[in-house]
Amino acid sequence: MAERARPPRLFLPGPTEARPEVLEAQNRRLIGHRSDEIHDLLDSIQPRLRRLFQTDHRVYVSTSSATGLFEAAVRNGVAERALCCVNGAFSHRWADVVAANGKAHDRLEVEWGAPITPELVVEALERRDDYDAVTVVHNETSTAVTSPVGEIADAVRERAPDALILVDTVSSLGGIDVPVGGWGLDVCLTGGQKCLALPPGLAFAAVSDRALERAREIPDRGWYFDWLVFERYLERSETPTTPAITLLYALDRQLDRILEEEGLEARFARHEAMARHVQGWALERFGILAREGYRSNSVTAVENTRGIDVGAMNAFLTERDMVVSNGYGKIADVTFRIGHMGDHTVEEMETLTATIDDFLERA
Ligand code: PLP
């Protein structure tokens, strides 16, 4: 096979750049998935995942992408009907997953660029009172909007105390503060390849006791994503099926980097500082799709007000070892997205934006 050029550093909203030491951690001898070694590894990972999710509840590790856990949350949490909050492509996908699993749902839909607010959720819950669950995406990666999930969870608890609160934090957990216990979320799911800066292939779900109890009442949960199966295996420090063992090695290393070497607070502050830089830069040259007050700390969807050729910009960036993302879904042609998540630094973001400035001058 012809040798390929080295791929550029990823300033995408996932997958993002994984640090060499995290990638290298994978290069160890394999262990059996029912061995004492895996018990030790999973036992050491579990309490650190709970710290990362800021919860006392269990955190399941799934060898799948995050969308698999959309399916899990629905099959284990929705008996009949869900309220799906939709403000972009991924929240739209979650509603589609509800429908694809044969469950009824209503969409609370707002325009792309807008957040889901507690007031809107209350209105929707006043229209109907028979929802088993509410789905909401904390950080809508397609529009780079962060919705106030803590307040939304309070509103759901007050208006529909029996409804489970199912939250996607795929592009926020580990970069933006998500106090799962403090917010009282029933299911908080995420993927490894975004703010956690892991190679893709693992997904995680913090699941409350209440959500686990609910699953017991719901038939036809399937098997691969059944919370009760996950729970049974967690109790014996295993996963239901053969996990991606090398990714667990990477996770083991990265949890230490996140929790011990950097610290969660510092990580959140770094994400905020990267966002401040990128958004200040974007506002001077372009526009930003997300409404003020709801702009994400992990990704920015830049409105392409100058009509630049994003493909040409990426070719220019790639020659300089960087790449950003085009827009997503129905706004693909009018936005481009800069990922400032994971292990990137403010200095790297400054270099990136200075290089885009070079491109703009030449163009
Ligand atoms: N939810 C959000 C907010 C996302 O950004 C993504 C992927 O970009 C997903 C869900 C789907 O994740 P995966 O590709 O890991 O299934």
Residues whose N, C-alpha, C, O or C-beta is under 5 A from the ligand:
A	BS01	PLP	P13 S65 A66 T67 F90 N139 E140 T141 D168 V170 S171 G191
